[in-house]
Amino acid sequence: MNTLRLRRREVSFLNRLTNWLKGDKTNRQIVLGLSLIVGLCAGLAAFVLKFLVEEIKDLLTAGFQADESNWLYLVYPAIGILLASLFVRYVVRDDISHGVTKILYAISRKRARIKSHNRWSSVAASAITIGFGGSVGAEAPIVLTGSAFGSHLGKRFHLPPATLMLLVGCGAAGAVAGIFKAPIAGMMFVLEVLMLDLNMASLLPLLVTSLTSVCVSYAIYGTESMFTFELEKAFTIDIIPGCILLGVVCGLVSLYFTRAMNKFERLFAWLRTPWRKFMLGAGVLGILIYFLPALYGEGYDVISQLINGADPDDIMHNTFFYGGGTQALLIYLSLVLFMKVFASSATNGGGGCGGVFAPSLFVGALTGFVFSMLWDSVLALQMGSGGFVMPKNCVLYGMAGLMSGVMHAPLTGIFLIAELTGGYQLFVPIMIVATVSYLTINVFEPHSIYAMRLARKGELLTHDKDDAILTVLQLGSLLEKDFVSIRPDWDLSKITLAIERSRRNLFPVVDGTGRLLGILSLDSVRKVMFRSELYHKYTVESFMKEPPAVLTTADTLKVATQKFDETRAWNLPVVDGTGRFIGFISRSGLFNSYRKTLVNFTAE
């Protein structure tokens, strides 16, 4: 009863808020008001998720001894994955993994409509997963949460798809800004990863959301950067060759990260049954964390230790490497670097919930640190007195490089690392490493780890206006079904009756099950249709022809456009997977829808 009352109060409050916002306000004012609300929701959701993750982690690991391994590292991740998977399967009853990919799919195929449960389900599932040791990040779930708030408010106000898409982007920007205290990075994330074009109409709502969300974080956590960083050696021109080489290394590590994760995820998809996935994921993750505890959770504590020059033993706690000194630290971090991708894949594949945002930052930090150690100690190379080999500097370079490579987002990487650490004095080397890393991985992989799944299916929205419009338009929305079907054995008299009933000059020829056999045009029977003495002499088979091309319901409009260009036809039939006739798509209908969508895309 109490739950029902709370629900009624929530609905009443939302109704009052909706009526107030609508009032006499313009659409632009409504969008700005909603962007402010989305920023508040995203900032609070980021706080709740971070709080839950830290509380669970502290509760579970507070009593661990630093100088010995702990068998509970084998158990905790399995419990977390099991609880998260049961929560998703029996409470949420929907797939909430790959949060950013789901946003991209919603933008391109679902008119930016995200299910309302994502406002809370991703927070709960990822808090359990990461708090118990899942080697993933909280950022993708919170980005999905923020976007779900934007989508929900947009749907409530019955806003058009273009504005709804903007509010989804606002939610994503607010989530990144709130969880990292990085408003510029939040906006860059929307531009590069979600691939929404910025114009004067969309810039202000994104700014409002990002600033609102980051102010919420400031109010709760203070205005300090997420990582404490003190510059010891500034940028000098003689470290540029080393930065370029590190950028190439980061690009190659990004390629390894992306390819290895995809292959390991395919293994989990091949297992099919949830319990087999859980057994493999929990087993792999537990063993990896037992031997390499740095893989526990997001890994931000390890990044902080590397930036602040912590004692090696503080990093190698609960491991067999404890007390081994600098050389042991190099081996340990190299193992962690290459195993992180399997730990992250095992977490999500086994049934957990999390993203690759934090893992890419973590691997980047380790890549930069290990590179600096090899450069200085093993290779004994020096590039002047500028301090390129300062490990803490290289940690920042590597974080920007991996984010740029894995997410194909150099601007996001550059601004995020600068805002995370306050390391603006190293802006130039960070830019060099991020740019070179992006150029390197682009040679091998044209899409980010988020986008490649959709790109293979032709469902990815991009900055290319033509591609974007053909992706947003749905083939089903252009289907014309007011056609009279005819059978191949019908004689001319029945054809004439069909012509009388139809307003079209095309007739699909189908068999008894509805499978398309051919098409008949009015022009082909025009000369004989009024000669009654021929009514029983000719049948449909005498006049029907093969269609110039056939579309299926699985085809994209990009495929349809190509077939129209190749055949120069004005109408093409569409069939389902079994060959059953569904309807026609016309060249004129496609062109008109394309033009209307183009106007919406380019409207200020």
C-alpha positions in Angstrom: 0.0 0.0 0.0 2.8 2.4 0.9 4.6 1.6 -2.4 1.3 2.4 -4.3 1.1 5.8 -2.5 4.7 6.6 -3.3 4.1 5.8 -6.9 1.0 8.0 -7.0 2.9 10.9 -5.4 5.7 10.4 -8.0 3.2 10.5 -10.8 1.5 13.6 -9.3 4.8 15.4 -8.9 5.8 14.5 -12.5 2.5 15.7 -13.8 2.8 19.1 -12.0 6.4 19.4 -13.3 5.3 18.6 -16.8 2.5 21.1 -16.8 4.8 23.8 -15.3 7.5 23.2 -17.9 5.0 23.2 -20.8 3.1 26.4 -19.7 3.6 29.2 -22.2 7.2 28.3 -22.8 8.8 27.8 -26.3 10.2 24.5 -27.4 13.8 25.8 -26.9 13.0 26.8 -23.3 11.5 23.4 -22.6 14.6 21.7 -23.9 16.8 23.9 -21.8 14.7 23.1 -18.7 14.8 19.4 -19.4 18.6 19.5 -20.0 18.9 21.0 -16.5 16.8 18.2 -15.0 18.8 15.6 -16.9 22.0 17.0 -15.5 20.7 16.8 -11.9 19.5 13.2 -12.4 22.8 12.2 -14.1 24.9 13.8 -11.4 22.9 12.2 -8.6 23.0 8.8 -10.3 26.8 9.0 -10.7 27.1 9.8 -7.0 24.9 6.9 -6.0 26.8 4.4 -8.2 30.2 5.5 -7.0 29.0 5.4 -3.3 27.6 1.9 -3.6 30.8 0.6 -5.4 33.1 2.0 -2.8 31.0 0.9 0.2 30.7 -2.7 -1.1 34.4 -2.9 -1.9 35.5 -1.5 1.5 33.2 -3.8 3.3 34.6 -6.9 1.5 38.3 -6.1 1.5 38.9 -4.0 4.6 40.6 -6.8 6.6 42.9 -8.2 3.9 46.6 -8.5 4.8 48.9 -6.8 2.2 51.8 -9.3 2.4 49.9 -12.5 1.5 47.4 -13.7 -1.0 43.8 -14.1 0.0 41.5 -16.9 -1.2 38.4 -14.7 -1.0 39.6 -13.1 -4.2 38.5 -16.4 -5.8 35.0 -16.1 -4.3 33.9 -12.5 -4.3 33.8 -12.0 -8.1 31.8 -15.1 -8.6 29.2 -13.9 -6.0 29.0 -10.5 -7.6 28.5 -11.9 -11.1 25.9 -14.4 -9.8 23.9 -11.7 -8.0 24.0 -9.3 -10.9 23.0 -12.0 -13.4 20.1 -13.2 -11.3 19.0 -9.5 -10.8 19.1 -8.9 -14.5 17.4 -12.2 -15.4 14.6 -12.2 -12.8 14.0 -8.6 -11.9 15.0 -6.5 -14.9 14.2 -9.3 -17.5 16.1 -7.4 -20.2 19.7 -7.2 -21.6 21.5 -4.2 -20.1 25.0 -5.0 -21.1 27.1 -3.0 -23.5 25.5 0.3 -22.4 27.1 2.7 -24.9 26.4 0.3 -27.8 22.7 0.2 -26.7 22.6 4.0 -26.8 24.1 4.0 -30.3 21.5 1.4 -31.4 18.7 3.3 -29.8 19.8 6.5 -31.7 20.1 4.7 -35.0 17.2 2.2 -35.0 14.8 3.1 -32.2 14.4 6.8 -32.7 16.4 7.5 -29.5 13.9 5.6 -27.3 15.6 3.8 -24.3 13.6 1.7 -21.9 12.7 3.4 -18.7 14.1 0.7 -16.4 17.6 1.7 -17.5 17.3 4.7 -15.2 18.0 2.4 -12.2 18.7 -1.1 -13.4 22.2 -0.4 -14.7 23.2 1.4 -11.5 22.1 -1.6 -9.3 23.6 -4.3 -11.5 27.0 -2.5 -12.0 27.3 -1.6 -8.3 27.0 -5.3 -7.4 29.3 -6.4 -10.2 32.1 -3.9 -9.5 31.8 -3.8 -5.7 32.4 -7.6 -5.6 35.5 -7.3 -7.8 34.1 -7.3 -11.4 37.0 -6.0 -13.6 34.9 -3.4 -15.5 34.0 0.2 -15.3 30.9 2.1 -14.0 31.0 4.7 -16.7 29.1 2.8 -19.5 26.2 1.9 -17.1 26.0 5.4 -15.8 26.0 6.8 -19.3 23.1 4.5 -20.2 21.4 5.7 -17.0 21.8 9.4 -17.9 20.6 8.7 -21.5 17.6 6.8 -20.2 16.6 9.9 -18.1 16.9 12.1 -21.2 14.9 9.6 -23.3 12.2 9.3 -20.6 11.7 13.0 -20.3 11.7 13.5 -24.1 9.0 10.8 -24.5 7.0 12.4 -21.7 6.9 15.7 -23.5 6.2 14.0 -26.9 9.3 15.7 -28.4 10.3 14.9 -32.0 13.0 12.4 -32.7 15.7 15.0 -33.3 15.1 16.6 -29.9 14.8 13.3 -28.2 18.2 12.3 -29.7 19.6 15.6 -28.2 18.3 14.8 -24.7 19.8 11.3 -24.9 23.1 13.0 -25.8 22.6 15.4 -22.9 22.2 12.4 -20.5 25.4 10.8 -21.7 27.3 14.1 -21.5 26.0 14.7 -17.9 26.9 11.2 -16.8 30.5 11.5 -18.0 30.8 15.0 -16.6 29.4 13.9 -13.3 31.4 10.8 -12.7 34.7 12.3 -13.8 34.1 16.0 -12.9 34.9 16.6 -16.6 32.3 18.8 -18.4 34.3 19.3 -21.6 35.1 15.6 -21.8 31.4 14.9 -21.5 30.6 17.0 -24.5 33.4 15.5 -26.5 32.2 12.1 -25.7 28.8 12.9 -27.2 30.5 14.3 -30.3 33.0 11.5 -30.9 31.5 8.3 -29.4 27.8 8.9 -29.9 28.5 10.8 -33.1 25.9 13.4 -32.6 26.6 16.6 -34.6 26.9 19.8 -32.6 25.2 23.0 -33.8 24.1 26.1 -32.0 20.8 24.5 -31.1 22.4 21.5 -29.4 25.5 23.1 -27.9 23.7 25.0 -25.2 21.6 22.1 -23.8 24.7 19.9 -23.7 26.6 22.7 -21.8 23.7 23.1 -19.3 23.5 19.4 -18.6 27.3 18.9 -18.3 27.7 21.9 -16.0 24.7 21.0 -13.9 26.0 17.4 -13.4 29.6 18.5 -12.6 28.2 21.0 -10.1 26.3 18.2 -8.3 29.7 16.3 -8.1 31.4 19.4 -6.8 28.7 19.9 -4.1 29.1 16.3 -2.9 32.9 15.6 -3.4 34.5 19.0 -3.6 36.1 20.7 -6.5 39.4 18.8 -6.5 40.3 16.7 -9.5 39.6 13.0 -9.4 43.4 12.2 -9.3 45.9 14.3 -7.5 48.8 15.2 -9.8 51.8 17.4 -9.2 54.0 18.3 -12.2 57.7 17.7 -11.6 59.1 18.1 -15.1 57.2 20.1 -17.8 57.0 19.5 -21.5 60.1 20.3 -23.7 60.5 19.9 -27.4 63.0 17.1 -27.2 60.5 14.5 -25.8 58.3 14.6 -29.0 60.0 11.5 -30.6 59.3 9.6 -27.4 55.7 10.8 -27.4 55.2 9.7 -31.0 56.6 6.2 -30.2 54.4 5.9 -27.1 51.4 6.9 -29.3 52.2 4.0 -31.7 52.5 1.6 -28.8 49.2 2.8 -27.4 47.5 2.3 -30.8 48.8 -1.2 -31.0 47.8 -2.0 -27.4 44.3 -0.6 -28.2 44.1 -2.9 -31.2 45.0 -5.9 -29.0 42.5 -4.7 -26.4 39.7 -4.4 -29.0 40.4 -7.6 -30.9 41.0 -9.8 -27.8 37.8 -8.6 -26.1 35.7 -9.3 -29.2 37.1 -12.8 -29.6 36.6 -13.7 -26.0 33.0 -12.3 -26.1 32.3 -14.6 -29.1 33.4 -17.5 -27.0 30.8 -16.6 -24.4 28.2 -16.1 -27.1 29.0 -19.6 -28.4 28.3 -21.2 -24.9 24.7 -20.0 -25.1 23.4 -21.2 -21.7 23.6 -18.7 -18.8 25.1 -21.2 -16.3 27.9 -22.2 -18.7 28.7 -18.5 -19.2 28.7 -17.9 -15.5 31.0 -20.9 -14.7 33.5 -19.8 -17.3 33.3 -16.1 -16.5 33.5 -16.5 -12.7 36.3 -19.1 -13.0 38.5 -17.0 -15.2 37.9 -13.8 -13.3 38.4 -15.4 -9.8 41.7 -17.0 -10.8 43.0 -13.8 -12.5 42.2 -11.6 -9.5 43.6 -14.1 -7.0 47.0 -14.0 -8.7 46.8 -10.3 -9.9 44.7 -8.4 -7.3 45.2 -5.1 -9.3 42.4 -6.5 -11.6 39.9 -6.2 -8.7 37.2 -3.6 -9.6 37.8 -0.5 -11.7 41.5 -0.1 -10.9 41.4 3.6 -10.1 43.3 3.1 -6.9 46.2 1.6 -8.9 46.1 4.5 -11.3 46.3 6.9 -8.3 49.3 5.0 -6.9 51.1 5.1 -10.2 50.5 8.9 -10.6 51.7 9.6 -7.0 54.8 7.4 -7.1 53.6 4.9 -4.5 55.9 2.2 -3.1 55.9 -0.9 -5.4 54.8 -3.1 -2.5 51.6 -1.0 -2.1 50.7 -1.9 -5.7 51.7 -5.5 -5.5 49.8 -6.2 -2.3 48.3 -9.7 -1.8 50.5 -11.2 -4.5 53.5 -13.5 -4.8 55.4 -10.5 -6.2 55.2 -8.6 -2.9 58.7 -7.4 -1.8 60.2 -8.0 -5.2 61.2 -4.4 -5.9 61.2 -2.5 -9.2 61.9 -5.4 -11.5 59.1 -7.5 -10.0 56.8 -4.5 -10.4 57.6 -4.3 -14.1 56.7 -8.0 -14.6 53.6 -7.7 -12.4 52.2 -4.7 -14.2 53.0 -6.2 -17.6 50.9 -9.3 -16.7 48.1 -7.1 -15.4 48.2 -5.1 -18.6 47.7 -8.1 -20.9 45.2 -9.9 -18.6 42.9 -7.0 -18.0 41.0 -7.5 -21.3 40.2 -11.1 -20.3 39.2 -10.1 -16.8 36.8 -7.5 -18.2 35.4 -9.9 -20.9 34.9 -12.6 -18.3 33.0 -10.2 -16.0 30.5 -9.2 -18.7 30.4 -12.5 -20.4 29.7 -14.3 -17.2 26.6 -12.2 -16.5 28.0 -9.1 -14.8 27.3 -5.5 -15.8 30.0 -2.9 -16.6 31.8 -1.0 -19.4 35.2 -0.7 -20.9 35.7 3.0 -20.1 37.6 2.4 -16.9 39.5 -0.7 -18.2 40.8 1.4 -21.1 42.0 4.1 -18.7 43.5 1.4 -16.5 45.3 -0.4 -19.4 46.5 3.0 -20.7 48.0 4.0 -17.3 49.8 0.7 -17.1 51.0 1.0 -20.8 52.5 4.4 -20.1 54.1 3.4 -16.9 55.6 0.2 -18.3 56.8 2.0 -21.4 58.6 4.6 -19.2 60.3 1.9 -17.2 61.5 0.1 -20.3 62.6 3.3 -21.9 64.6 4.5 -18.9 65.8 1.3 -17.1 66.0 -1.5 -19.7 66.7 0.4 -22.9 68.7 3.2 -21.1 67.5 5.8 -23.6 67.4 9.5 -22.7 65.8 12.3 -24.7 67.3 15.2 -23.0 66.4 16.7 -19.6 62.7 17.3 -20.4 61.6 14.4 -18.3 59.8 12.2 -20.8 60.8 9.2 -18.7 59.0 10.5 -15.7 56.6 7.6 -15.0 53.8 9.7 -13.7 53.8 11.8 -16.8 53.7 8.7 -19.0 50.8 7.4 -17.0 48.7 10.4 -18.2 50.0 10.0 -21.8 49.1 6.3 -21.8 45.6 6.9 -20.4 44.8 9.5 -23.2 46.4 7.2 -25.8 44.3 4.1 -24.9 41.1 6.0 -24.6 41.8 7.6 -28.0 42.5 4.2 -29.6 39.9 2.0 -28.0 37.0 4.5 -28.3 38.3 6.3 -31.4 37.9 9.5 -29.4 41.1 11.5 -29.3 39.4 14.7 -28.1 37.6 12.9 -25.3 40.9 11.3 -24.2 42.8 14.6 -24.3 40.2 16.7 -22.3 39.3 13.9 -19.9 42.9 13.3 -18.8 43.5 17.0 -18.4 40.3 17.4 -16.3 40.9 14.2 -14.3 44.3 15.2 -13.1 44.6 19.0 -13.7 47.6 18.2 -15.8 47.0 21.0 -18.3 50.7 21.7 -18.4 51.2 18.5 -20.3 48.5 19.3 -22.8 50.8 19.1 -25.9 52.4 15.7 -25.2 48.9 14.3 -24.3 47.6 15.6 -27.6 50.5 14.0 -29.5 50.1 10.6 -27.9 46.3 10.6 -28.3 46.5 11.6 -32.0 49.2 9.1 -32.9 47.4 6.3 -31.1 44.2 7.1 -33.0 46.0 7.2 -36.4 47.7 3.9 -35.6 44.6 1.9 -34.7 42.7 3.5 -37.6 45.0 1.6 -40.0 43.6 -1.7 -38.7 40.2 -0.9 -37.2 37.9 1.8 -38.6 35.3 1.7 -35.7 35.5 2.0 -32.0 34.9 -0.9 -29.6 31.4 0.5 -29.1 30.5 1.0 -32.7 31.9 -2.1 -34.4 29.1 -4.4 -33.5 26.5 -2.1 -35.1 28.8 -1.2 -38.1 28.9 -4.9 -39.1 25.1 -4.9 -39.3 24.8 -1.5 -41.1 23.0 0.0 -38.1 25.6 2.6 -37.1 24.7 6.3 -37.2 27.7 8.4 -38.3 28.7 12.0 -39.0 28.2 11.3 -42.8 24.8 12.9 -43.3 23.8 10.5 -46.2 24.8 7.4 -44.2 23.1 8.8 -41.1 19.8 9.5 -42.8 19.7 6.1 -44.4 20.5 4.5 -41.1 17.7 6.4 -39.2 15.1 5.7 -41.8 13.4 2.4 -41.3 12.6 0.1 -44.3 9.3 -0.9 -42.7 8.2 2.7 -42.4 8.4 3.1 -46.2 6.5 -0.1 -47.1 3.5 0.4 -49.4 1.0 -2.5 -49.0 -2.1 -1.4 -50.9 -1.3 -3.9 -53.8 -3.6 -6.6 -55.1 -1.9 -9.9 -55.3 -2.7 -12.3 -58.2 -2.0 -16.0 -58.8 0.1 -17.4 -61.8 -2.8 -19.6 -63.1 -5.4 -16.8 -63.2 -6.7 -16.1 -66.7 -7.1 -12.7 -68.3 -10.6 -12.3 -67.0 -9.5 -12.5 -63.4 -6.6 -10.1 -64.2 -9.1 -7.6 -65.5 -11.1 -7.9 -62.3 -8.0 -7.4 -60.2 -7.1 -4.3 -62.2 -10.6 -2.9 -61.5 -10.1 -3.3 -57.8 -6.6 -1.9 -57.6 -5.4 1.7 -57.7 -1.9 0.5 -58.7 -0.4 -0.4 -62.0 1.8 -3.2 -60.5 0.6 -6.6 -59.3 2.7 -9.0 -57.2 2.3 -12.6 -58.5 2.3 -15.1 -55.5 1.7 -18.8 -54.9 -0.7 -20.3 -52.4 1.6 -19.6 -49.5 2.2 -16.0 -50.4 5.7 -16.5 -51.8 6.6 -13.9 -54.5 7.0 -15.5 -58.0 7.1 -12.3 -60.1 5.4 -9.1 -61.0 2.8 -8.1 -63.6 2.5 -4.5 -64.9 -0.6 -2.9 -66.3 1.3 -1.9 -69.4 1.9 -5.6 -70.3 -1.8 -6.4 -70.5 -3.2 -3.0 -71.6 -3.5 -4.1 -75.3 -5.5 -7.3 -74.6 -7.4 -6.5 -71.4 -10.5 -5.3 -73.3 -10.7 -8.2 -75.8 -13.1 -10.6 -74.1 -12.5 -13.4 -76.7 -9.0 -13.7 -75.3 -10.0 -13.9 -71.6 -9.6 -17.6 -71.3 -6.6 -17.9 -73.7 -4.0 -16.1 -71.6 -2.9 -16.5 -68.0 -0.9 -14.5 -65.6 2.2 -16.6 -66.5 2.0 -15.2 -70.0 2.6 -11.6 -68.8 4.5 -11.7 -65.5 8.2 -10.9 -65.3 11.0 -11.3 -62.9 11.4 -8.1 -60.7 14.5 -6.1 -61.4 15.6 -6.7 -57.8 14.1 -8.0 -54.6 14.5 -6.5 -51.1 14.2 -8.4 -47.9 13.0 -7.1 -44.5 16.5 -7.6 -43.2 18.0 -5.1 -45.8 18.9 -1.6 -44.8 17.8 1.4 -46.8 21.4 1.9 -47.9 21.0 -1.5 -49.7 17.7 -0.4 -51.1 19.2 2.8 -52.4 22.0 0.9 -54.1 19.5 -1.5 -55.8 17.4 1.4 -57.0 20.5 3.0 -58.5 21.6 -0.3 -60.1 18.3 -1.3 -61.6 16.8 2.2 -62.3 13.5 0.8 -61.2 10.7 2.9 -59.7 9.3 0.2 -57.4 10.9 -2.8 -55.8 9.1 -5.7 -54.0 10.0 -6.6 -50.4 9.8 -10.2 -49.0 10.4 -11.7 -45.6 12.9 -14.4 -44.7 10.8 -17.1 -46.3 10.2 -15.3 -49.6 6.7 -14.2 -48.7 5.6 -11.0 -50.3 5.3 -8.0 -47.9 4.9 -4.9 -50.0 6.7 -2.5 -52.3 9.1 0.4 -51.7 9.0 3.2 -54.3 11.8 5.4 -55.3 9.6 8.5 -54.8 8.6 7.5 -51.3 12.2 6.9 -50.4 13.3 10.2 -51.8 10.5 12.1 -49.9 11.3 10.5 -46.6 15.0 11.2 -47.2 14.3 14.8 -47.8 12.1 15.3 -44.7 14.7 13.6 -42.5 17.5 15.7 -44.0 15.6 18.8 -43.1 15.3 17.6 -39.5 19.0 16.7 -39.4 20.1 20.1 -40.6 17.6 22.2 -38.8 19.1 24.6 -36.3 
